[in-house]
Amino acid sequence: MEYEIKSGPQGHYYITKKIREVFGSEIKLAFNNKAGVIYPQNANLREVVLSLQIMIQDLKLRAGMISMEVKGNE
């Protein structure tokens, strides 16, 4: 899933109800100057890493960094 989140006039970000339902009331945010990740405070970090690896593959596909070739029965 992907959401666009914009800050309000005071610079606060509003996290939609759907995201809050998935992650709960306490979250962690890890980021650098290009990307970030939000995950539940009590998340298993191994599961977070595995999930991020899937998301990275999806981003690579969308960025054209890898191609998806489907071969038919030959």
Helices and strands as residue ranges (DSSP letters): H 17-23, E 27-31, E 36-40, H 45-62
